[in-house]
Amino acid sequence: QAQLVESGGGLVQPGGSLRLSCLASGINWKLDMLGWYRQAPGEQRESVAIITPVGSTNYATSVSGRFRISRDIAKSTVYLQMNNLKPEDTAVYYCHIVRSATWGQGTQVTVSS
């Protein structure tokens, strides 16, 4: 059974950076596409970035050029590097395995001065 544990969230000033980590267990790196999603208060959960089994990536328009998804298979970890953060990036960020519909518990990111 797949499990995901996110970490790295916190409070950061506008323009700052954070790196989120998602430790994945029970995952098949050759088959599973992973993604980072976020949900702001009162809003629907939205896709932020995905990485495919072959390492291709895709980003939401709102974060393209500022965020980067990557993975370290040896460490069973997927990362989300977030730069030039804006207040509208404030949300709970979740890691997700598409094939098994597995979600992590989420990590809060707050961008505020």
PyMOL commands that set and color helices and strands:
alter all, ss='L'
color gray80, all
select helices_A, chain A and resi 73-75+87-89
alter helices_A, ss='H'
color red, helices_A
select strands_A, chain A and resi 3-7+10-12+18-25+34-39+46-51+57-59+67-72+77-82+91-97+102-103+107-111
alter strands_A, ss='S'
color yellow, strands_A
deselect
rebuild
show_as cartoon
